[in-house]
Amino acid sequence: MVTLLYFASLRERLGCASEQMPLPPGTPTVGDLVERLRSRDGGWSQAFAPGRTWRVAVNRDMANLATPVKPGDEIAFFPPVTGG
């Protein structure tokens, strides 16, 4: 399991601040998780649609779609600019 965190406008759009997600088999990446989020109905597919802009951090370090994830990791998604 990993913990997914959603901030600012993503949190508002999704109506969810955090969740636990099981990891797919193999050596999953942030991109694998994003594909799973895109496959959901409603705001999820829109929020993570190709071309949408957001940033991601794994364990508080900036990451990208190719960044591997492992059980226990914290993956945070947020808009490119967030205010105080």
C-alpha distances in whole Angstrom, upper triangle without the diagonal:
4,7,10,13,16,20,23,25,21,20,24,23,20,21,17,17,13,10,6,5,4,6,9,11,13,13,12,13,13,16,14,11,15,16,14,15,18,18,18,21,23,23,19,21,24,22,20,23,25,27,26,25,22,21,17,16,14,14,17,19,20,18,19,18,18,16,14,10,8,5,6,8,10,11,14,17,20,24,26,28,27,30,30
4,6,10,13,16,20,21,18,17,21,21,18,19,15,14,10,8,6,5,6,7,11,13,14,13,11,12,11,14,13,10,13,15,13,13,17,18,18,21,22,21,18,20,22,20,18,21,23,25,23,22,19,17,14,13,10,10,13,15,16,15,16,15,16,14,12,8,7,6,5,5,6,7,11,13,17,20,22,24,23,26,26
4,7,10,13,17,19,15,14,18,18,15,16,12,11,7,6,5,6,9,10,14,17,18,17,14,14,12,15,14,11,13,16,14,13,17,18,17,20,21,19,16,19,21,18,17,21,22,24,22,21,17,16,13,12,10,10,12,15,16,15,16,16,18,15,14,11,11,9,7,6,5,6,8,11,14,18,20,22,21,23,23
4,7,10,14,15,12,11,15,15,12,13,10,8,5,5,6,7,10,11,14,18,19,17,14,13,11,13,13,9,11,14,12,11,14,16,15,17,18,16,13,16,17,14,13,17,19,21,18,17,14,13,10,10,9,10,12,14,14,14,15,14,16,15,14,11,12,12,10,9,6,5,6,8,11,14,17,19,18,20,21
4,7,10,12,10,8,12,13,11,12,8,6,4,7,9,11,14,15,18,21,22,21,17,16,13,15,16,12,13,16,15,12,16,18,16,18,18,15,13,16,17,14,14,18,19,20,17,16,13,12,10,10,10,11,11,14,14,14,15,16,18,16,17,14,15,15,13,11,7,6,5,6,8,12,15,16,14,17,17
4,7,8,6,5,9,10,8,9,7,5,6,9,12,13,17,18,20,24,25,23,19,17,14,16,17,13,12,16,15,12,14,17,15,17,16,13,11,14,14,11,12,15,18,18,15,14,10,10,10,11,12,14,13,15,15,15,16,16,19,18,19,17,19,18,17,14,11,9,6,5,6,9,12,14,12,14,15
4,6,6,5,8,10,10,10,9,7,9,12,15,17,20,21,24,27,28,26,22,20,17,18,20,17,15,19,18,15,17,20,18,19,18,14,14,17,16,12,13,17,19,19,15,13,10,10,10,12,14,15,13,15,15,16,17,18,21,20,21,19,21,21,19,17,13,11,8,6,5,7,11,11,8,11,12
4,5,5,6,9,10,11,11,9,12,15,19,20,24,25,27,30,31,29,26,23,19,21,23,19,18,21,21,17,19,22,20,20,18,14,15,17,16,12,14,17,19,18,15,13,11,12,13,14,17,18,16,18,17,18,19,20,24,22,24,23,25,25,23,21,17,15,11,9,7,7,10,9,7,8,10
4,5,5,6,8,10,11,10,13,16,20,21,24,25,27,30,32,30,26,23,20,20,22,19,17,20,20,16,17,20,18,18,15,12,12,15,12,9,12,15,17,16,12,11,10,12,14,16,19,21,19,20,19,19,19,20,24,23,25,24,26,27,25,22,19,16,13,10,8,7,10,10,9,11,13
4,5,5,6,8,8,9,11,13,16,17,21,21,23,27,28,26,22,20,16,17,19,16,13,16,16,12,13,16,15,15,13,9,9,12,10,7,9,12,15,15,11,11,9,11,12,14,17,18,17,19,17,17,17,17,21,20,22,21,23,23,22,20,16,14,11,8,6,7,11,12,11,13,15
4,6,5,6,5,5,8,11,15,16,20,21,23,27,29,27,23,22,18,19,20,17,15,18,17,14,15,18,15,16,14,10,11,14,13,10,12,15,18,18,15,14,12,13,14,15,17,18,18,20,19,19,19,20,23,22,23,21,23,23,21,19,16,14,11,9,8,10,14,14,12,14,15
4,6,5,7,8,12,14,18,19,23,25,27,30,32,30,27,25,21,22,23,20,18,20,19,16,17,19,16,16,13,10,11,14,13,10,14,16,19,19,15,15,14,16,17,19,21,22,21,23,22,22,22,23,26,25,27,25,27,26,25,23,19,17,14,12,11,11,15,15,13,14,16
4,6,8,10,13,15,18,19,22,24,25,29,30,29,25,24,20,20,21,18,16,18,17,13,14,16,13,13,10,6,8,11,9,7,11,13,16,17,13,14,13,15,17,19,21,23,22,24,22,22,21,21,25,25,26,24,27,26,25,23,20,18,15,12,12,12,15,16,15,17,19
4,5,8,10,11,15,15,19,20,22,26,28,27,23,22,18,19,19,16,14,16,14,11,12,14,11,11,9,6,6,10,10,8,10,13,17,18,14,15,14,16,16,18,20,21,21,23,22,21,21,20,24,23,24,22,24,23,22,21,18,16,14,12,12,13,17,18,16,19,20
4,7,10,11,15,16,20,22,24,28,30,29,25,24,21,22,22,18,17,19,17,14,15,17,14,13,11,9,10,14,13,11,14,17,20,21,18,18,17,18,18,20,21,22,22,25,24,24,24,23,27,26,26,24,25,24,23,22,19,17,15,14,14,15,19,19,17,19,20
4,6,8,11,13,17,19,21,25,27,26,23,22,19,20,20,16,16,18,16,13,15,17,14,14,13,11,10,14,15,12,14,17,21,22,18,18,16,17,16,17,18,19,19,22,21,21,22,21,24,23,24,21,22,21,19,18,15,14,12,12,13,15,18,19,17,19,19
4,7,11,13,17,19,22,25,27,26,22,21,18,20,20,16,16,19,17,14,17,19,16,17,16,14,13,17,17,14,15,19,21,22,19,18,15,15,14,15,16,16,16,19,19,19,20,21,23,22,22,20,21,20,17,16,13,12,10,10,11,14,17,17,15,16,17
4,7,10,13,16,19,22,24,23,19,18,16,18,18,14,14,17,15,13,16,18,15,17,17,15,13,17,18,15,15,19,22,23,20,19,16,16,14,14,14,14,15,18,18,18,19,19,22,20,20,17,17,16,14,13,10,10,9,10,12,15,18,19,17,19,19
4,6,10,13,16,19,21,20,17,17,15,17,16,12,14,16,13,12,15,16,14,16,17,15,13,16,18,16,16,19,22,24,21,21,18,18,15,15,15,15,17,19,20,19,20,19,21,19,19,15,16,14,12,12,10,10,11,12,15,18,21,22,21,23,23
4,7,10,13,16,18,18,15,16,14,17,15,12,14,16,13,12,16,16,15,18,19,18,15,18,20,18,17,21,23,25,23,23,20,19,16,16,14,14,17,19,20,19,20,19,20,18,17,13,13,11,10,10,9,10,12,14,17,20,23,25,23,26,26
4,6,9,13,15,15,12,13,12,14,12,9,11,13,10,10,14,14,13,16,18,17,14,16,19,17,16,19,21,24,22,22,19,19,16,16,14,15,18,19,20,18,18,17,18,17,15,12,11,10,10,10,10,10,13,14,17,21,23,25,25,27,28
4,7,9,12,13,11,13,13,14,12,10,13,14,11,12,15,15,15,18,21,20,17,19,22,20,18,21,23,25,24,24,22,21,18,18,16,17,20,21,21,19,19,17,18,17,14,11,10,8,10,11,12,12,15,17,21,24,26,28,28,31,31
4,6,9,9,7,9,10,12,9,8,12,12,10,12,15,15,16,19,22,21,18,19,22,20,18,20,21,24,23,24,21,20,17,17,14,16,19,19,20,17,17,15,15,14,11,8,8,7,10,10,12,12,15,17,20,24,25,28,28,31,32
4,7,8,6,9,11,11,8,8,12,11,9,12,15,14,16,19,22,22,18,19,22,21,18,20,21,24,24,24,22,22,19,19,17,19,22,22,22,19,18,15,15,14,12,10,10,10,13,14,15,15,18,19,23,25,27,30,30,33,35
4,7,7,11,13,14,10,12,15,14,13,16,18,17,19,23,26,26,22,22,25,25,22,23,24,27,27,27,25,24,21,21,19,20,24,23,24,20,20,17,16,15,12,11,10,11,15,15,18,17,21,22,26,28,30,33,33,36,38
4,6,10,13,13,11,13,16,15,15,18,20,19,21,25,28,28,24,24,27,26,23,24,24,27,27,27,25,24,21,21,18,20,23,22,22,19,18,16,14,14,10,10,10,12,15,15,18,18,21,22,26,29,30,33,33,37,38
4,7,10,11,9,11,14,15,15,17,19,20,22,25,28,27,23,23,26,24,21,23,22,25,25,25,23,21,18,18,15,17,20,19,19,16,15,13,11,10,7,7,8,11,14,13,16,15,19,20,24,26,27,30,31,34,35
4,7,8,6,8,11,11,11,14,16,16,18,22,24,23,20,20,22,21,17,19,19,22,21,21,20,18,15,15,13,15,18,17,17,14,13,10,9,9,6,6,7,10,13,12,14,13,16,17,20,23,24,27,28,31,32
4,5,5,7,9,10,11,13,14,16,18,22,23,22,18,18,20,18,15,17,16,19,18,18,16,15,12,12,10,13,16,14,14,10,9,7,6,5,4,5,8,11,14,11,13,11,13,14,17,20,20,23,24,28,29
4,5,5,6,9,10,11,12,14,16,19,21,19,15,16,17,15,12,14,14,16,15,15,13,11,8,9,8,12,14,13,11,8,7,5,6,6,6,7,10,12,14,11,11,8,10,10,14,16,17,20,21,24,26
4,5,5,6,9,10,10,12,15,18,19,18,15,14,16,14,11,12,11,14,14,14,13,12,10,12,12,16,17,16,14,10,8,4,6,8,9,10,13,15,17,14,14,11,13,12,15,17,17,21,22,26,28
4,5,5,6,9,10,11,13,17,19,18,14,14,17,15,12,14,13,16,16,17,16,15,13,15,14,17,19,18,17,13,11,8,9,10,9,9,12,14,16,14,15,12,15,14,17,19,20,24,25,28,30
4,5,5,6,9,10,11,15,17,16,12,12,15,13,10,13,14,16,15,16,14,14,11,13,12,15,17,17,16,13,12,9,11,11,10,9,11,13,14,12,12,10,12,11,15,17,19,22,22,26,27
4,5,5,6,9,10,13,15,13,10,10,12,10,7,9,10,13,12,13,11,12,10,13,13,16,17,17,15,13,11,8,11,12,12,12,15,16,17,15,14,11,12,10,13,15,16,20,20,24,26
4,5,5,6,9,12,14,14,10,9,12,12,8,9,10,13,13,15,14,15,14,16,16,20,21,21,19,16,13,10,12,14,14,14,16,18,19,18,17,14,15,14,17,18,20,23,24,27,30
4,5,5,7,11,13,13,9,9,13,12,10,11,13,16,16,17,16,17,15,17,17,20,21,22,20,18,16,13,15,15,15,14,16,16,18,17,16,14,15,14,17,19,21,24,25,28,30
4,5,6,9,11,10,6,7,10,9,7,9,12,15,13,15,14,15,14,16,16,19,20,21,19,17,15,13,16,16,16,15,17,17,18,17,15,13,13,12,14,16,19,21,21,25,27
4,5,8,9,9,6,4,7,8,6,6,9,12,11,14,14,15,15,18,19,22,23,23,21,18,16,13,16,18,18,18,20,21,22,20,19,16,16,13,16,16,19,22,22,26,28
4,7,10,11,8,6,10,11,9,10,12,15,15,18,17,19,18,21,21,24,25,26,24,21,19,16,19,20,20,19,21,21,23,21,21,18,19,17,19,20,22,25,26,29,31
4,7,8,6,6,9,10,10,11,14,17,16,18,18,19,19,21,22,24,25,26,25,23,21,18,21,22,22,20,22,22,23,21,20,18,18,16,18,20,22,25,25,28,30
4,7,6,6,9,11,11,12,15,18,16,19,19,21,21,24,25,27,28,29,27,25,24,21,24,25,25,24,25,25,26,25,23,21,20,18,20,20,24,26,25,28,30
4,6,6,7,9,11,11,15,17,15,18,18,21,21,24,25,27,28,29,27,26,24,22,25,26,27,25,27,27,27,26,24,21,20,18,18,19,22,24,23,26,28
4,6,5,6,8,10,13,15,12,15,14,17,18,21,23,25,25,26,24,23,21,20,24,24,25,24,26,26,26,24,22,19,17,14,15,15,18,20,20,22,24
4,5,5,6,8,12,14,12,14,13,15,16,18,20,22,22,23,22,20,19,17,20,21,22,20,22,22,23,21,19,16,15,12,14,14,18,20,20,22,25
4,6,5,6,9,12,10,13,14,16,17,20,21,24,24,25,23,21,19,16,20,21,22,21,24,24,25,23,21,18,17,14,16,16,18,21,21,24,27
4,6,5,9,10,8,11,12,15,17,20,22,25,25,25,23,21,19,17,21,22,24,23,26,26,27,24,22,19,17,14,14,14,16,19,19,22,25
4,6,9,10,7,9,9,12,13,17,19,21,21,22,19,18,16,15,19,20,21,21,23,24,24,22,19,16,14,10,11,10,13,15,16,19,22
4,6,8,6,8,8,11,12,15,17,20,20,20,17,16,14,12,16,17,18,18,21,22,22,20,18,14,13,10,11,11,13,16,17,21,23
4,6,6,9,10,13,15,18,20,23,23,23,20,18,15,13,17,19,20,21,24,25,26,23,21,18,17,13,14,13,15,18,20,23,26
4,6,9,11,13,15,18,20,24,23,23,19,17,14,12,15,18,20,21,24,26,27,24,22,19,18,15,15,14,15,19,21,24,27
4,6,9,12,15,18,21,24,23,22,19,17,14,13,16,19,21,22,26,28,28,25,24,20,18,15,15,13,13,16,19,22,26
4,7,10,13,16,19,22,21,21,18,16,14,13,17,18,21,22,25,27,27,24,21,18,16,12,11,10,10,13,15,19,22
4,7,10,14,17,20,19,18,15,14,12,13,16,17,20,21,24,26,26,22,20,16,14,10,9,7,7,10,12,16,19
4,7,10,14,17,15,15,12,11,10,11,15,15,18,18,21,23,22,19,16,13,10,7,6,4,5,9,10,14,17
4,7,10,13,12,11,8,8,8,10,13,12,15,16,19,21,20,16,14,10,8,6,5,6,6,9,10,14,17
4,7,10,9,8,6,6,6,8,11,10,12,12,15,17,16,13,10,7,5,5,6,9,9,12,13,16,18
4,6,5,5,4,5,8,10,12,9,11,11,13,15,14,10,8,6,5,7,9,11,12,14,14,17,18
4,5,5,6,6,9,11,11,8,9,8,10,12,11,7,6,5,6,9,12,15,15,17,17,20,21
4,6,8,9,12,14,15,11,11,10,11,11,9,6,5,6,8,11,14,17,17,19,18,21,21
4,7,9,12,15,16,13,14,13,14,15,13,10,8,8,8,11,12,15,15,16,15,18,17
4,6,10,13,14,10,12,12,14,16,15,11,10,9,9,12,13,15,15,16,16,19,19
4,7,11,12,9,12,13,16,18,17,13,12,10,9,10,11,13,12,14,15,18,19
4,7,8,6,9,10,14,16,16,12,11,9,10,10,12,14,13,16,17,20,22
4,5,5,9,11,15,18,18,14,14,11,11,11,12,14,13,16,18,22,24
4,6,8,10,14,17,18,15,14,11,12,12,14,15,15,19,20,24,26
4,6,9,13,16,18,15,16,13,15,15,17,19,18,22,23,27,29
4,7,10,14,15,12,12,10,13,13,16,18,18,21,22,26,27
4,7,11,12,10,12,11,14,15,18,21,21,24,25,28,29
4,7,9,6,9,8,12,14,17,20,21,24,24,27,28
4,6,6,9,10,14,17,20,23,24,27,27,30,30
4,6,9,11,15,17,21,24,26,28,28,30,30
4,7,10,13,16,20,23,25,27,26,28,28
4,6,10,13,16,20,21,23,22,25,25
4,6,10,13,17,18,20,19,21,21
4,7,10,14,15,17,17,20,20
4,7,10,12,14,13,16,17
4,7,9,12,11,15,16
4,6,8,8,11,13
4,5,6,10,13
4,7,10,13
4,7,10
4,7
4
